[in-house]
């Protein structure tokens, strides 16, 4: 194609040559109209004459369930596995300890209560000392 285009531009090639393109989206079919996959499926299952249009889900439904499918159907779900019980034993006490620690941190300690009482009593006993601004305003005014 590029040679044809260059030939047109430089007038070295007077006629355009048609190039054939292969369409890769359509499957290659033989003289009997079947694709390679359809032929393979026919050879694989000679007893059953399946059409090439048969879907994989229909074929899977016709087959017997696998051993894994049977196991999953027969297994009864347990309430808790050993790992789950272990985690419950480990995690719940840890959260209880964290909750107790947080509750203690939120409540004032004995020292904090004592300091609040002492400072409140000390403030109540001391006379109010005028500030520098109050003294200045008294002098001016």
Secondary structure as GFF3:
##gff-version 3
##sequence-region A 1 141
A	DSSP	alpha_helix	2	10	.	.	.	ID=ss1
A	DSSP	alpha_helix	36	44	.	.	.	ID=ss2
A	DSSP	alpha_helix	56	62	.	.	.	ID=ss3
A	DSSP	alpha_helix	67	74	.	.	.	ID=ss4
A	DSSP	alpha_helix	82	106	.	.	.	ID=ss5
A	DSSP	alpha_helix	110	125	.	.	.	ID=ss6
A	DSSP	alpha_helix	132	140	.	.	.	ID=ss7
###
